[in-house]
Amino acid sequence: MSMSLFPAILVILEIIALWFSWKAISSSRTPQGAIGWVIFLVTMPLLGIPLYLLFGHHKFSGYVIARRDSEEAVEGLKKFRDENAPETAPEFPVQIMEKISEMPAVRGNNMEILIDGDQTFQAIFEAIDAAQSYVLVQFYIVHNDTLGKQLKARMIAAAKRGVEVKFMFDAVGSVGLPRHYFQDLRAAGVQTVDPRDMRGPKNRFQINFRNHRKTVIVDGTVGFTGGLNVGDEYMGKSPKFGAWRDTHVRLKGPIVSQLQLIFAEDWHWATEQVLLTNLNWVSAHDDRDMTGMIVSTGPGDNLETGALFFFSAISAAKSRIWIATPYFVPDTDVLTALKHAVLRGVDVRILVPDVIDHYTPWLAAFAYFDEIQDVGAQIWRYKDGFMHQKVVLVDDSFAAIGTSNLDNRSFRLNFEAMAVMYDPRAAAETEAFLLADFERSEQLTKKLKDQRLAIRVGAPISRIFSPLL
Protein backbone atom coordinates (compact mmCIF):
# COMPACT_ATOMS: atom_id res chain seq x y z
CA MET A 1 0.00 0.00 0.00
CA SER A 2 1.33 3.42 -0.97
CA MET A 3 2.38 5.67 1.91
CA SER A 4 0.41 8.47 0.23
CA LEU A 5 -2.82 6.67 1.16
CA PHE A 6 -2.16 6.78 4.91
CA PRO A 7 -3.35 10.35 5.43
CA ALA A 8 -6.61 9.58 3.64
CA ILE A 9 -7.10 6.40 5.68
CA LEU A 10 -6.46 8.32 8.89
CA VAL A 11 -9.02 10.93 7.91
CA ILE A 12 -11.60 8.24 7.17
CA LEU A 13 -10.88 6.53 10.48
CA GLU A 14 -11.28 9.80 12.36
CA ILE A 15 -14.59 10.50 10.61
CA ILE A 16 -15.87 7.04 11.57
CA ALA A 17 -14.53 7.55 15.10
CA LEU A 18 -16.34 10.88 15.37
CA TRP A 19 -19.56 9.26 14.17
CA PHE A 20 -19.28 6.49 16.72
CA SER A 21 -18.40 9.10 19.34
CA TRP A 22 -21.68 10.83 18.63
CA LYS A 23 -23.50 7.53 18.94
CA ALA A 24 -21.77 6.91 22.27
CA ILE A 25 -22.72 10.37 23.54
CA SER A 26 -26.34 10.03 22.47
CA SER A 27 -26.94 6.46 23.61
CA SER A 28 -24.37 5.40 26.22
CA ARG A 29 -25.70 4.01 29.49
CA THR A 30 -23.75 6.48 31.65
CA PRO A 31 -21.92 9.81 31.16
CA GLN A 32 -18.73 8.10 32.31
CA GLY A 33 -19.17 5.45 29.66
CA ALA A 34 -19.79 8.06 26.96
CA ILE A 35 -16.66 10.01 27.92
CA GLY A 36 -14.59 6.85 28.01
CA TRP A 37 -15.69 5.80 24.54
CA VAL A 38 -15.16 9.28 23.05
CA ILE A 39 -11.60 9.50 24.36
CA PHE A 40 -10.84 5.97 23.24
CA LEU A 41 -12.33 6.39 19.76
CA VAL A 42 -10.76 9.77 18.98
CA THR A 43 -7.29 9.01 20.32
CA MET A 44 -7.00 5.40 19.09
CA PRO A 45 -9.50 4.95 16.23
CA LEU A 46 -7.75 1.89 14.75
CA LEU A 47 -8.39 -0.02 17.98
CA GLY A 48 -11.43 1.87 19.23
CA ILE A 49 -13.66 1.38 16.16
CA PRO A 50 -13.67 -2.45 16.09
CA LEU A 51 -14.01 -2.58 19.88
CA TYR A 52 -16.96 -0.19 19.77
CA LEU A 53 -18.62 -2.39 17.16
CA LEU A 54 -18.29 -5.34 19.54
CA PHE A 55 -18.88 -3.73 22.91
CA GLY A 56 -20.42 -0.31 22.39
CA HIS A 57 -24.07 -1.24 22.03
CA HIS A 58 -26.32 -0.64 25.02
CA LYS A 59 -29.45 -2.40 23.81
CA PHE A 60 -29.98 -5.85 22.33
CA SER A 61 -31.64 -4.76 19.12
CA GLY A 62 -34.52 -6.83 17.89
CA TYR A 63 -34.85 -9.22 20.81
CA VAL A 64 -38.17 -10.90 20.10
CA ILE A 65 -40.16 -11.89 23.16
CA ALA A 66 -42.49 -14.84 22.62
CA ARG A 67 -45.20 -13.63 25.00
CA ARG A 68 -45.46 -10.34 23.10
CA ASP A 69 -45.73 -12.20 19.81
CA SER A 70 -48.69 -14.30 20.89
CA GLU A 71 -52.18 -13.08 21.68
CA GLU A 72 -52.82 -16.44 23.29
CA ALA A 73 -49.91 -15.84 25.66
CA VAL A 74 -51.10 -12.36 26.62
CA GLU A 75 -54.57 -13.65 27.41
CA GLY A 76 -53.03 -16.57 29.26
CA LEU A 77 -51.02 -14.21 31.46
CA LYS A 78 -54.16 -12.31 32.43
CA LYS A 79 -55.90 -15.54 33.39
CA PHE A 80 -52.75 -16.72 35.19
CA ARG A 81 -52.67 -13.55 37.28
CA ASP A 82 -56.33 -13.83 38.24
CA GLU A 83 -56.17 -17.52 39.17
CA ASN A 84 -53.02 -17.19 41.30
CA ALA A 85 -53.35 -13.77 42.90
CA PRO A 86 -52.22 -13.68 46.56
CA GLU A 87 -55.09 -13.73 49.04
CA THR A 88 -53.15 -11.35 51.30
CA ALA A 89 -50.93 -8.62 49.92
CA PRO A 90 -47.22 -9.17 50.75
CA GLU A 91 -45.53 -6.77 53.13
CA PHE A 92 -42.97 -5.92 50.45
CA PRO A 93 -44.33 -3.52 47.77
CA VAL A 94 -44.49 -5.94 44.83
CA GLN A 95 -45.94 -3.58 42.22
CA ILE A 96 -42.62 -2.21 41.01
CA MET A 97 -41.11 -5.69 40.65
CA GLU A 98 -44.18 -6.71 38.66
CA LYS A 99 -43.62 -3.79 36.30
CA ILE A 100 -39.91 -4.50 35.96
CA SER A 101 -40.44 -8.14 35.00
CA GLU A 102 -43.91 -7.88 33.43
CA MET A 103 -44.87 -10.81 35.67
CA PRO A 104 -47.37 -10.94 38.54
CA ALA A 105 -46.60 -12.00 42.09
CA VAL A 106 -48.44 -15.31 42.60
CA ARG A 107 -49.31 -17.52 45.55
CA GLY A 108 -48.94 -21.27 46.03
CA ASN A 109 -45.16 -21.63 45.65
CA ASN A 110 -42.25 -23.24 47.43
CA MET A 111 -38.57 -22.33 47.18
CA GLU A 112 -36.19 -24.99 48.48
CA ILE A 113 -32.67 -23.65 48.95
CA LEU A 114 -29.85 -25.80 47.56
CA ILE A 115 -26.39 -25.16 48.97
CA ASP A 116 -23.40 -25.72 46.69
CA GLY A 117 -22.86 -28.14 43.82
CA ASP A 118 -23.55 -31.53 45.39
CA GLN A 119 -27.04 -30.61 46.61
CA THR A 120 -27.86 -28.69 43.46
CA PHE A 121 -26.92 -31.24 40.83
CA GLN A 122 -28.21 -34.18 42.82
CA ALA A 123 -31.60 -32.46 42.85
CA ILE A 124 -31.40 -31.49 39.16
CA PHE A 125 -30.35 -34.97 38.03
CA GLU A 126 -33.08 -36.62 40.13
CA ALA A 127 -35.67 -34.34 38.52
CA ILE A 128 -34.41 -35.08 35.00
CA ASP A 129 -34.40 -38.82 35.71
CA ALA A 130 -38.02 -38.58 36.89
CA ALA A 131 -39.24 -36.52 33.91
CA GLN A 132 -42.41 -37.84 32.26
CA SER A 133 -42.99 -35.39 29.41
CA TYR A 134 -40.22 -32.85 28.82
CA VAL A 135 -37.04 -31.27 30.15
CA LEU A 136 -35.82 -27.75 29.39
CA VAL A 137 -32.16 -26.97 30.14
CA GLN A 138 -30.27 -23.69 29.81
CA PHE A 139 -26.89 -22.71 31.26
CA TYR A 140 -24.45 -19.87 30.70
CA ILE A 141 -21.40 -22.11 31.04
CA VAL A 142 -21.23 -25.80 30.14
CA HIS A 143 -17.90 -27.64 30.21
CA ASN A 144 -17.13 -31.00 28.67
CA ASP A 145 -15.76 -32.30 31.96
CA THR A 146 -17.06 -34.82 34.50
CA LEU A 147 -20.13 -32.78 35.48
CA GLY A 148 -20.83 -31.72 31.90
CA LYS A 149 -20.71 -35.33 30.75
CA GLN A 150 -23.05 -36.35 33.57
CA LEU A 151 -25.57 -33.73 32.45
CA LYS A 152 -25.26 -34.91 28.85
CA ALA A 153 -25.81 -38.52 29.88
CA ARG A 154 -28.94 -37.56 31.87
CA MET A 155 -30.40 -35.66 28.92
CA ILE A 156 -29.64 -38.48 26.49
CA ALA A 157 -31.18 -41.08 28.82
CA ALA A 158 -34.33 -38.95 29.14
CA ALA A 159 -34.60 -38.53 25.37
CA LYS A 160 -34.17 -42.26 24.80
CA ARG A 161 -37.12 -43.08 27.06
CA GLY A 162 -39.35 -40.73 25.06
CA VAL A 163 -39.01 -37.49 27.04
CA GLU A 164 -38.71 -34.33 24.91
CA VAL A 165 -35.47 -32.55 25.85
CA LYS A 166 -34.43 -29.05 24.83
CA PHE A 167 -30.95 -27.70 25.58
CA MET A 168 -29.36 -24.28 25.05
CA PHE A 169 -26.26 -22.44 26.23
CA ASP A 170 -24.49 -19.11 25.79
CA ALA A 171 -21.92 -18.84 23.01
CA VAL A 172 -19.47 -16.75 25.05
CA GLY A 173 -19.88 -18.53 28.37
CA SER A 174 -19.52 -21.95 26.74
CA VAL A 175 -16.98 -20.95 24.12
CA GLY A 176 -14.82 -24.00 24.86
CA LEU A 177 -17.64 -26.55 24.54
CA PRO A 178 -16.67 -28.92 21.70
CA ARG A 179 -19.12 -29.48 18.90
CA HIS A 180 -19.25 -33.20 19.51
CA TYR A 181 -20.93 -32.46 22.86
CA PHE A 182 -24.16 -31.23 21.30
CA GLN A 183 -23.76 -33.43 18.23
CA ASP A 184 -24.01 -36.43 20.57
CA LEU A 185 -27.12 -34.86 22.10
CA ARG A 186 -28.72 -34.29 18.71
CA ALA A 187 -27.94 -37.83 17.62
CA ALA A 188 -29.85 -39.06 20.67
CA GLY A 189 -32.87 -36.89 19.91
CA VAL A 190 -32.16 -33.91 22.18
CA GLN A 191 -33.19 -30.62 20.56
CA THR A 192 -30.09 -28.47 20.92
CA VAL A 193 -29.46 -24.84 20.00
CA ASP A 194 -25.84 -23.99 19.30
CA PRO A 195 -25.72 -20.17 19.25
CA ARG A 196 -22.41 -20.33 17.41
CA ASP A 197 -24.31 -21.54 14.34
CA MET A 198 -26.59 -18.51 14.41
CA ARG A 199 -25.76 -15.88 11.82
CA GLY A 200 -27.28 -12.67 10.61
CA PRO A 201 -28.08 -9.22 12.01
CA LYS A 202 -29.49 -10.36 15.34
CA ASN A 203 -26.11 -11.75 16.45
CA ARG A 204 -23.66 -9.62 14.53
CA PHE A 205 -21.57 -7.29 16.70
CA GLN A 206 -23.47 -8.32 19.82
CA ILE A 207 -20.80 -10.40 21.53
CA ASN A 208 -20.99 -8.18 24.62
CA PHE A 209 -24.53 -9.35 25.41
CA ARG A 210 -24.72 -12.65 27.27
CA ASN A 211 -27.54 -14.95 28.32
CA HIS A 212 -26.44 -15.50 31.90
CA ARG A 213 -29.52 -17.49 32.97
CA LYS A 214 -29.29 -20.98 34.46
CA THR A 215 -32.60 -22.77 34.11
CA VAL A 216 -33.84 -26.34 34.33
CA ILE A 217 -37.56 -27.13 34.09
CA VAL A 218 -39.12 -30.58 34.26
CA ASP A 219 -42.70 -31.22 33.08
CA GLY A 220 -43.65 -27.62 33.95
CA THR A 221 -43.99 -28.57 37.62
CA VAL A 222 -40.49 -28.21 39.05
CA GLY A 223 -37.89 -25.60 38.18
CA PHE A 224 -34.32 -24.74 39.12
CA THR A 225 -32.33 -21.52 38.92
CA GLY A 226 -29.45 -19.89 40.75
CA GLY A 227 -25.75 -19.27 40.52
CA LEU A 228 -24.35 -22.64 39.46
CA ASN A 229 -23.20 -23.45 35.95
CA VAL A 230 -22.09 -26.85 34.65
CA GLY A 231 -18.43 -27.50 35.34
CA ASP A 232 -16.23 -29.34 37.80
CA GLU A 233 -15.14 -26.08 39.42
CA TYR A 234 -18.75 -25.62 40.59
CA MET A 235 -18.36 -28.90 42.45
CA GLY A 236 -15.32 -27.57 44.30
CA LYS A 237 -12.85 -29.56 42.19
CA SER A 238 -10.80 -26.68 40.77
CA PRO A 239 -7.19 -26.47 42.00
CA LYS A 240 -7.36 -22.71 41.40
CA PHE A 241 -10.56 -21.93 43.33
CA GLY A 242 -10.86 -24.83 45.76
CA ALA A 243 -14.18 -24.93 47.60
CA TRP A 244 -16.95 -23.27 45.57
CA ARG A 245 -19.72 -21.52 47.52
CA ASP A 246 -22.91 -21.10 45.52
CA THR A 247 -26.67 -21.19 45.95
CA HIS A 248 -29.42 -22.59 43.73
CA VAL A 249 -33.14 -23.10 44.34
CA ARG A 250 -35.71 -25.76 43.50
CA LEU A 251 -39.07 -24.16 42.73
CA LYS A 252 -42.58 -25.56 42.78
CA GLY A 253 -45.93 -23.93 42.17
CA PRO A 254 -47.10 -21.33 39.63
CA ILE A 255 -43.71 -19.60 39.73
CA VAL A 256 -42.40 -22.50 37.63
CA SER A 257 -44.65 -21.35 34.78
CA GLN A 258 -42.98 -17.94 34.93
CA LEU A 259 -39.50 -19.46 34.76
CA GLN A 260 -40.71 -21.61 31.87
CA LEU A 261 -41.99 -18.55 30.04
CA ILE A 262 -38.55 -16.96 30.27
CA PHE A 263 -37.03 -20.10 28.76
CA ALA A 264 -39.67 -20.01 26.01
CA GLU A 265 -38.71 -16.41 25.20
CA ASP A 266 -35.03 -17.30 24.91
CA TRP A 267 -35.82 -20.38 22.81
CA HIS A 268 -38.04 -18.27 20.57
CA TRP A 269 -35.26 -15.77 20.07
CA ALA A 270 -32.77 -18.49 19.15
CA THR A 271 -35.03 -20.62 16.95
CA GLU A 272 -38.16 -18.54 16.12
CA GLN A 273 -40.16 -21.48 17.49
CA VAL A 274 -43.04 -20.63 19.82
CA LEU A 275 -43.20 -23.22 22.61
CA LEU A 276 -46.27 -21.87 24.34
CA THR A 277 -48.74 -24.45 23.05
CA ASN A 278 -46.46 -27.45 23.62
CA LEU A 279 -45.76 -27.08 27.33
CA ASN A 280 -47.61 -27.59 30.59
CA TRP A 281 -48.66 -24.23 32.04
CA VAL A 282 -50.55 -25.56 35.07
CA SER A 283 -48.40 -26.19 38.13
CA ALA A 284 -50.30 -27.20 41.26
CA HIS A 285 -50.12 -24.97 44.30
CA ASP A 286 -47.59 -26.16 46.87
CA ASP A 287 -48.64 -26.64 50.49
CA ARG A 288 -46.12 -24.04 51.70
CA ASP A 289 -48.12 -21.44 49.74
CA MET A 290 -45.39 -18.80 49.39
CA THR A 291 -46.07 -15.70 47.31
CA GLY A 292 -43.34 -15.17 44.77
CA MET A 293 -42.36 -14.41 41.19
CA ILE A 294 -39.55 -14.56 38.69
CA VAL A 295 -37.97 -11.17 38.02
CA SER A 296 -36.35 -11.43 34.59
CA THR A 297 -34.12 -8.62 33.36
CA GLY A 298 -32.01 -7.92 30.32
CA PRO A 299 -30.92 -5.58 27.54
CA GLY A 300 -33.98 -6.51 25.48
CA ASP A 301 -36.16 -4.49 27.88
CA ASN A 302 -37.05 -0.86 27.29
CA LEU A 303 -35.91 0.06 30.81
CA GLU A 304 -32.61 -0.85 32.44
CA THR A 305 -34.36 -3.51 34.47
CA GLY A 306 -31.27 -5.14 35.95
CA ALA A 307 -30.24 -1.99 37.79
CA LEU A 308 -33.86 -1.23 38.67
CA PHE A 309 -34.20 -4.60 40.39
CA PHE A 310 -31.40 -3.81 42.85
CA PHE A 311 -32.40 -0.16 43.25
CA SER A 312 -35.99 -1.15 44.06
CA ALA A 313 -34.99 -3.82 46.58
CA ILE A 314 -32.57 -1.47 48.34
CA SER A 315 -35.03 1.43 48.36
CA ALA A 316 -37.77 -0.72 49.93
CA ALA A 317 -35.58 -1.96 52.80
CA LYS A 318 -36.68 -0.81 56.26
CA SER A 319 -34.43 -2.77 58.60
CA ARG A 320 -31.82 -4.63 56.51
CA ILE A 321 -30.50 -5.28 53.05
CA TRP A 322 -27.96 -8.10 52.77
CA ILE A 323 -26.48 -8.80 49.35
CA ALA A 324 -24.15 -11.66 48.40
CA THR A 325 -22.48 -11.10 45.04
CA PRO A 326 -19.20 -12.20 43.44
CA TYR A 327 -18.80 -8.77 41.79
CA PHE A 328 -19.51 -5.44 43.46
CA VAL A 329 -19.37 -2.74 40.79
CA PRO A 330 -22.51 -0.60 41.37
CA ASP A 331 -23.58 2.29 39.19
CA THR A 332 -24.17 5.73 40.67
CA ASP A 333 -27.87 5.16 41.35
CA VAL A 334 -27.42 1.83 43.16
CA LEU A 335 -24.45 3.18 45.12
CA THR A 336 -26.54 6.17 46.19
CA ALA A 337 -29.43 3.89 47.18
CA LEU A 338 -27.09 1.82 49.36
CA LYS A 339 -25.70 4.91 51.09
CA HIS A 340 -29.19 6.32 51.56
CA ALA A 341 -30.33 3.03 53.10
CA VAL A 342 -27.50 3.16 55.65
CA LEU A 343 -28.37 6.76 56.51
CA ARG A 344 -31.98 5.66 57.07
CA GLY A 345 -30.74 3.20 59.69
CA VAL A 346 -30.87 0.08 57.51
CA ASP A 347 -28.39 -2.73 58.22
CA VAL A 348 -26.48 -2.89 54.92
CA ARG A 349 -24.11 -5.82 54.43
CA ILE A 350 -22.31 -6.76 51.23
CA LEU A 351 -20.74 -10.22 51.03
CA VAL A 352 -18.08 -10.64 48.32
CA PRO A 353 -15.35 -13.22 47.64
CA ASP A 354 -11.80 -12.75 48.79
CA VAL A 355 -10.61 -15.14 46.06
CA ILE A 356 -10.22 -13.67 42.57
CA ASP A 357 -11.77 -15.13 39.43
CA HIS A 358 -12.01 -12.02 37.18
CA TYR A 359 -9.35 -9.52 38.14
CA THR A 360 -10.85 -6.28 36.76
CA PRO A 361 -14.20 -6.33 38.64
CA TRP A 362 -12.44 -7.71 41.74
CA LEU A 363 -10.12 -4.70 41.70
CA ALA A 364 -12.84 -2.21 40.81
CA ALA A 365 -14.83 -3.18 43.90
CA PHE A 366 -12.11 -1.73 46.17
CA ALA A 367 -12.76 1.68 44.63
CA TYR A 368 -16.34 1.57 45.97
CA PHE A 369 -15.78 0.02 49.40
CA ASP A 370 -14.55 3.18 51.15
CA GLU A 371 -17.51 5.17 49.91
CA ILE A 372 -20.16 2.93 51.48
CA GLN A 373 -18.11 1.97 54.51
CA ASP A 374 -17.75 5.65 55.38
CA VAL A 375 -21.52 5.89 55.94
CA GLY A 376 -21.71 2.66 57.93
CA ALA A 377 -22.20 -0.22 55.48
CA GLN A 378 -20.41 -3.49 56.20
CA ILE A 379 -18.22 -5.26 53.64
CA TRP A 380 -17.57 -8.94 54.30
CA ARG A 381 -15.01 -10.95 52.35
CA TYR A 382 -15.70 -14.70 52.04
CA LYS A 383 -12.56 -16.69 52.91
CA ASP A 384 -13.50 -20.37 52.53
CA GLY A 385 -12.85 -20.76 48.79
CA PHE A 386 -14.60 -18.80 46.04
CA MET A 387 -18.10 -17.39 46.58
CA HIS A 388 -20.28 -17.10 43.45
CA GLN A 389 -23.85 -16.90 44.83
CA LYS A 390 -26.28 -14.11 43.92
CA VAL A 391 -28.59 -13.44 46.87
CA VAL A 392 -30.62 -10.45 48.09
CA LEU A 393 -32.35 -10.40 51.49
CA VAL A 394 -34.59 -7.48 52.46
CA ASP A 395 -36.04 -7.17 55.98
CA ASP A 396 -37.96 -10.31 57.01
CA SER A 397 -40.18 -10.55 53.96
CA PHE A 398 -38.09 -10.61 50.74
CA ALA A 399 -35.60 -13.24 49.58
CA ALA A 400 -34.20 -13.35 46.05
CA ILE A 401 -31.85 -16.01 44.67
CA GLY A 402 -30.84 -16.27 41.04
CA THR A 403 -28.30 -15.21 38.44
CA SER A 404 -27.89 -11.40 38.79
CA ASN A 405 -24.62 -9.94 40.01
CA LEU A 406 -24.32 -6.45 41.41
CA ASP A 407 -22.34 -5.03 38.50
CA ASN A 408 -22.77 -3.19 35.24
CA ARG A 409 -22.88 -6.38 33.17
CA SER A 410 -25.87 -7.79 35.06
CA PHE A 411 -27.46 -4.33 35.24
CA ARG A 412 -27.43 -3.69 31.50
CA LEU A 413 -25.73 -6.35 29.37
CA ASN A 414 -26.80 -9.80 30.58
CA PHE A 415 -30.12 -11.59 30.44
CA GLU A 416 -30.79 -12.61 34.05
CA ALA A 417 -33.48 -14.14 36.26
CA MET A 418 -34.06 -13.89 40.01
CA ALA A 419 -36.49 -16.11 41.94
CA VAL A 420 -38.12 -13.83 44.51
CA MET A 421 -40.23 -14.92 47.47
CA TYR A 422 -42.21 -12.43 49.55
CA ASP A 423 -42.44 -14.71 52.55
CA PRO A 424 -41.02 -14.68 56.11
CA ARG A 425 -40.10 -18.38 55.87
CA ALA A 426 -38.02 -17.85 52.74
CA ALA A 427 -36.40 -14.82 54.35
CA ALA A 428 -35.58 -16.80 57.53
CA GLU A 429 -34.06 -19.67 55.54
CA THR A 430 -31.99 -17.21 53.49
CA GLU A 431 -30.87 -15.44 56.65
CA ALA A 432 -29.71 -18.76 58.12
CA PHE A 433 -27.33 -19.67 55.29
CA LEU A 434 -26.05 -16.10 54.96
CA LEU A 435 -25.22 -16.02 58.68
CA ALA A 436 -23.27 -19.24 58.16
CA ASP A 437 -21.45 -17.55 55.27
CA PHE A 438 -20.62 -14.52 57.41
CA GLU A 439 -19.05 -16.93 59.89
CA ARG A 440 -16.66 -18.03 57.13
CA SER A 441 -15.93 -14.42 56.19
CA GLU A 442 -13.92 -11.50 57.52
CA GLN A 443 -15.20 -7.95 57.75
CA LEU A 444 -13.15 -5.51 55.71
CA THR A 445 -11.64 -2.77 57.86
CA LYS A 446 -8.77 -1.48 55.69
CA LYS A 447 -9.30 1.60 53.60
CA LEU A 448 -8.06 1.69 50.00
CA LYS A 449 -5.02 3.78 51.02
CA ASP A 450 -3.96 0.97 53.36
CA GLN A 451 -4.18 -1.81 50.76
CA ARG A 452 -1.13 -3.15 48.93
CA LEU A 453 0.18 -1.14 45.99
CA ALA A 454 -1.40 -3.27 43.26
CA ILE A 455 -4.87 -2.66 44.72
CA ARG A 456 -4.28 1.04 45.45
CA VAL A 457 -3.27 1.63 41.83
CA GLY A 458 -5.47 -0.94 40.10
CA ALA A 459 -8.78 -0.19 41.82
CA PRO A 460 -9.35 3.37 40.52
CA ILE A 461 -8.14 2.39 37.04
CA SER A 462 -10.52 -0.61 36.95
CA ARG A 463 -13.36 1.61 38.18
CA ILE A 464 -12.82 3.93 35.18
CA PHE A 465 -13.29 1.04 32.78
CA SER A 466 -16.30 -0.49 34.57
CA PRO A 467 -18.95 1.54 32.67
CA LEU A 468 -17.52 0.27 29.37
CA LEU A 469 -17.73 -3.40 30.31
Secondary structure, 3 states (H helix, E strand, C coil): CCHHHHHHHHHHHHHHHHHHHHHHHHHCCCHHHHHHHHHHHHHCHHHHHHHHHHHCCCCCCCCCCHHHHCHHHHHHHHHHHHHCCCCCCCCCCCHHHHHHHCCCCEEEEEEEEEEHHHHHHHHHHHHHHCCCCEEEEEECCECCCHHHHHHHHHHHHHHHCCCEEEEEECCCCCCCCCHHHHHHHHHCCCEEECHHHCCCCCCCCCCCCEECCCEEEECCCEEEEECCCECHHHHCCECCCECEECEEEEEECCHHHHHHHHHHHHHHHHHCCCCHHHCCCCCCCCCCCEEEEEEEECCCCCCCHHHHHHHHHHHHCCCEEEEECCCECCCHHHHHHHHHHHHCCCEEEEEEECCCCCHHHHHHHHHHHHHHHCCCCEEEEECCCEECCCEEEECCCEEEEECCCECHHHHHHEEEEEEEECCHHHHHHHHHHHHHHHHCEEECCCCHHHCCHHHHHHHHHHHHHHHHC
